[in-house]
Amino acid sequence: MTTAPLRIALTPGEPGGIGPDLALSLAQSDQTHDIVAIADPALLAERARQLQMDVTICEVSAQAPAAPAPQGQLNVLPIALQAPAQAGQLNPANARYVLDTLDAAIDGCTAHHFDALVTGPVHKGVINEADIAFSGHTEYLAQRTDTELVVMMLATEGLRVALVTTHLPLKDVAAAITPERLEAITRILQQDMQRKFGIAEPQILVCGLNPHAGEGGHLGREEIEVIEPVLERLRREGFALNGPLPADTLFTPKYLQNADAVLAMYHDQGLPVLKYKGFGQAVNITLGLPIIRTSVDHGTALDLAGSGRADSGSLHTALNYACNMAQARGHLTNS
């Protein structure tokens, strides 16, 4: 894989939260790649003073070549706040600012000025309070890149979990798992494991929906009527799919030791296991986009903003994944 420095866009997210603190923490060490925070330089300078951090804010342009920052410096693509921001306080007046930083990052990635995007936490509620319809990063990225379907994956050391359905009431999950959706999600997972992770023949474990994967139809027929026919059709195309397997035994070393990813049917089937294994060191990855996007696995933590107690572990994990994925994609493109 190439060793040339990458250029990664970082959006700190909600200005009143810990996102600016996490961005500033990057200046505490030399950077191998050029991490560019897309934010208001004055906000970052003020937060650095509050945190008693000696950080030089270096303003850069979107088109600048990759130049990793030395220790003590943070490279920043300037986007102005709409109103003053205070650590720990939400202000709907800055909702547009949050989306402006995202727009600049997305535009930079699609124009190939950045190799990947890492997003910090946003506060959906305060954006909606500003009369801006916003349901989350993932949906916004899909809309801005004209992507019809995306897949949510969370990853930590030794485990990657993708989801067929995400934020649905449990009573609606079974109806949402149609053959068409399951096939489309599985194809995206397979494609991005190859293109963005550099795994030529990904081994994918697939959860059943029901306890004991339906137990031959006695505990539900979704495995027989929906899941297995889709998996069998894709296996004939060369997909390496093991399942549907009972979720209570799938997440054990016997199965996971040879797996590249797990496909869970719903949010609370797969993510509790992953967060137990790697909370604070996990990353949210959006598959199916034309760009690489990773994110921290936590919220804005308003109570910790400006305190110096914010844990940057998830940010560093998200950055590492973004860099590895960009390198894998570049290697495949150049090979």
N, C-alpha and C positions, 0 to 999 in steps of 0.2 A: 504494500500500500504506500501511497505517496506520503512523504514526510514534510512537504511544503506546508507552511502555516495556513490554517483555515481562517475564515472570517465569519464569526457567529454573532447574530443579532440577539440582544437580550432586552426584553421589555419588563421593567420592574413591576408593572401593574399598578395597583391602587397606591397613590402617593402617600396616603395616610397610614399605610400598613408597613409590613417589614420588607417589602420588595426593595426599596431604596437601601435599607441596611444590608441586605444580601448582596446587592450589586456592589456596594462599597467594599464588602469583605473580599472581593476578588483582587483588590489592590494590595492585599496583605502578602502576596507572593508573586513571583515572576509568572507570566503567562506564556504557555507554549503556543497558543493560538491567539488571534486578535478577537477579543470579546468586546463588542461595542454595545454599551448600554444606550438605549433610545429613551431619553428622558430629559427633564429640565435640569441644566447644569446647576442653576441656583438652588434647586431643591436638593440635589445631591451634596452640594457644598455645605448647605445649612445642616443637613442630616449628619454629615461628617463632623461638623463642629459639635453637634449635640452628642455624638458618640465619642468625641475626643480622638478622632482618627485623622492622621496627617495624610491626606490624599490629594494628589494633584489631578484636577479635572482637565482632560485634554480633549477639546472639541475636534471632531473629525467629520468628514462628509461621507455620504453613502457610497460614493464612487472611489474613495481612497483605497489604495492597495493594502493588503493585510500587513499589519505591523503590530505584533504582540507587545503589550504594554509592560514596561519594567515594573518591579516592585514599587509600590507607592503611587502608581498612576492608574487612572481609569479612563479609558477611551469612551467618549460620549458623542452620540449624534443628537444635537439639540432639538428638542420639541418643547415649546413654552407651555407652562401651566396656564389654565384659564383663571385661577384664583390662588391665593396663598394656601399652602398645604401645611397642616400641623400633624406631627406624629400622633397616631392614636385617634385621629378625628376624621370622619367621613365628610365630604362636601360634594353635593351633586353638581356644583359648578365645575368640577374637574372631571366629570364623566366623559365629556368630549375629548379632554386631554388624553385619557386612558386609551380611547379608541384611535386618536391621532397617532399615538406611539405604535399601536398595532398596525395601523395602515402603513406607516413608514416602514415597519419591519417586513410586512407582507410584500409591499412593492419592491423593497430591496432584495428579497429572496427571489421573487419571480423574475426580476431583472438580472439575477445572478451576481449581484453585488455582495450578497451574503450566502454562505454555504448552508446555513441552517438557522432556525429560530428557536430560542428558549424563552418561554413565557413565565413571568412571575405571577403571583396570585392577584386576581381582581375581585371586586365586590359587586356581584350581579345586582344586588338590591339597590345600591346607590346609583348605579347606571340607569336602572329602570325609574328611579325617583326623578331623574332628569328628563323623563318622557322620551327616553331612547329605548326602543325594543331591543333587548339583549338577553339571550338565554344562556350564553356561555362562550368561552373561547372557541370550543370545537365547532359549534354551529356558525360562529362568525367567520372563522377561517374557511369553512366549507363554502359559505356564501361568497366570500371575497375571491375565492379561487375557482368558482364555478364547479365545485365538486359535488356530485349528486349524493354520494354515500361515503361516509368515513367510518373508521373502526377505532374504538377506544381500547388502548392496551396500557396496562401498568406493568412495570418491570422492576426487578431488584436483582441482586446477585443470585444467580442460579434459578431464576423463575421469571417467565413472561406469561401474562394472562391477558387474552383478548376477549371481548364481550360481543355476543350476538345482539343482546338488548342492553340498554344502559339504565336510564332513569325513568323506569316505569313502575307503577304499583304492581305488586306481585300477582294480583288477580288478573292483570292484563298481559302477563308475560307469555303464556302458552299461545294465545291467539296471535301474538306478534311474531312468533317463530314460524314463519311460512317457509315452504321449500325455496321460494325465490330469494327471500332475505338471507336464509342460511347459506345458500350457494354463493350469493354475492359477497357476503362477509368472509366466507372461507377463501374465496378467490383473492380478495384484497389482502387477507392475512398471508396467504401463500406468496403472492407477488411481492409484497413489501419485505417479507423475510428474505427473499432472494435479492431484491434490488437495493434495499436499505440496510440489511444486516449481512449481506454477502454469503448467505447460506444457500448453496445450490439445490439441495434436496431437503427442505425443512421437515422435521418429524413433528407432527402436530397431534396432541391428545385432545379428544373431543368429549366433553361432559354430556351425559344424558340430562334430561330435564327433570325427571321424576326420581324419587328415592329408588335405589338399586337399579337405576336406568330403566325403570318401568317393570322390572321383574317379569319379562315375557308377556307384557300386556296386562298383568294383574294389578299394577299400580299406575296405570296410564298407558296410552297407546301412541304418544307423540314420538317415541323412539322408533317404533315399528312403522308408523305411517308417514313421518316427516323426516326425522334425522337420518336414519339408516339408508333410505333410498338416495338421499342427496350425497351422503358420504360414499356410497357404492359407485354412484355415477362419477364422482370426482376421482375415486381410486382408479377407475378405468382410464382416466386421463394421465395417471402417474402421480397423483397426490399421495403422500405418505400420511394417511389418517388412521389413527387408532381410536376406535370408539363406535358408538357411544358407550362411555364407561361411567360407572357410578361415581359421583363426585366425592363421596366419602372415602373411597379407596384410590381414586386417581391421584390425589395429592399426597403420594407416598414415594419414597425413594425408588421402589421397584419400577414405577412408571416414569417418574420425573428424570431419572438419571440419564435416559437416552432421548429426552424430549427437548425440542427447541422452543415450543410454545404450547400453551393450553388454550383451548377455545371453550369458554364457559357460556352457558345459556343466558345467565342474568347476573346483574351487578353483585348481589350478595351471595352468589354461589362461588365466585372466584376471588373476589377482592379481599374478603376477610382473611383468607389464607395468605395472600400476598402481603397484606399490611402487617399481619402477625410476624411474617418472616423478615420484612424489611422496612418497617415504618421509620420514616426519617431518612432512609437511604433508598427511597423508591422514586420512580419517575413515571409521569404520564406521557404516553406517546400517541400521536394521532396518525393512524395509518390511512392510506388512500389519497392523501393530499399530494399535489405535484411538488410540494416542498417538504423538507424535513422539519418537524415541529416536536419538541419535547417540552415538558413543563414540570414544575415542582408538584409534589403530591399533597400540599397543604394549603391552607387558606391565608387570609391577610394578617391574622394574629395581631389585631390592633393593640391589644394590651401589651405586646412586646415591642412595638415599634419605638425606636429611639432609645431602648433600654440597654442595648448591648447584649441581650440574652437570646437573640434569635439564632436558631441553629441553621447553619448554611449547608448541612449535609445533603439535603435533597437537591439544592441548586447545583452543587458540584456533581452529583450523580446525573442530573439532567444535562449538564454541559458535557460530561464524559460520553453519555449516550449520543448526544447530538454530533459530537466530533467523530466518534467511531462510526456512526451511520453515514456521515458525510464522506469519510475516508473510504468506507466500503462501497458507496455509490460511485465515487470517483475512480476507484480501482476497477469496478466493473465497466464503467464508461470507457476507460482508457485501455482495457484489455482486449 
